[in-house]
Amino acid sequence: MALFLLVVILAILLGIIGVAVHGLFYLLVIGIVLLIADLVFVGVRASRRRGAQR
């Protein structure tokens, strides 16, 4: 769970820097992709736990 929070914070920071600094739009894109990948990872992990309990 700590890794999830660290990656979310990193994605948010990259997004803020990408928006604030002119010419670093790619950091915003990287932050968004990183956030989506992290949410998918947590979703897959949660669905595996639910499947194992049944």
C-alpha positions in Angstrom: 0.0 0.0 0.0 2.9 2.3 0.7 4.2 1.8 -2.9 0.7 2.7 -4.2 0.7 6.0 -2.3 4.2 6.8 -3.3 3.4 6.3 -7.0 0.2 8.4 -6.7 2.1 11.2 -5.1 4.8 11.0 -7.8 2.2 11.1 -10.5 0.6 14.2 -9.0 3.9 16.0 -8.6 4.9 15.2 -12.2 1.5 16.5 -13.4 1.9 19.7 -11.4 5.4 20.3 -12.7 4.2 19.5 -16.2 1.5 22.1 -16.0 3.5 24.8 -14.2 6.6 24.8 -16.3 6.2 25.8 -19.9 7.4 23.2 -22.4 7.3 20.3 -20.0 3.9 19.0 -21.0 5.3 15.5 -21.4 5.7 15.3 -17.6 1.9 15.8 -17.3 1.4 13.0 -19.8 3.8 10.7 -17.9 2.1 11.6 -14.6 -1.3 10.7 -16.0 -0.1 7.4 -17.5 1.6 6.5 -14.3 -1.5 7.2 -12.3 -3.7 5.1 -14.6 -1.2 2.2 -14.5 -1.1 2.4 -10.7 -4.9 2.3 -10.5 -5.1 -0.6 -12.9 -2.5 -2.5 -10.8 -4.4 -2.0 -7.6 -7.6 -3.0 -9.3 -6.1 -6.2 -10.6 -4.6 -7.0 -7.2 -7.9 -6.3 -5.4 -9.8 -8.5 -7.8 -7.4 -11.4 -7.3 -7.9 -11.2 -3.5 -11.7 -11.3 -3.9 -11.4 -14.3 -6.3 -9.2 -16.2 -3.9 -11.7 -15.8 -1.0 -14.6 -17.4 -2.8 
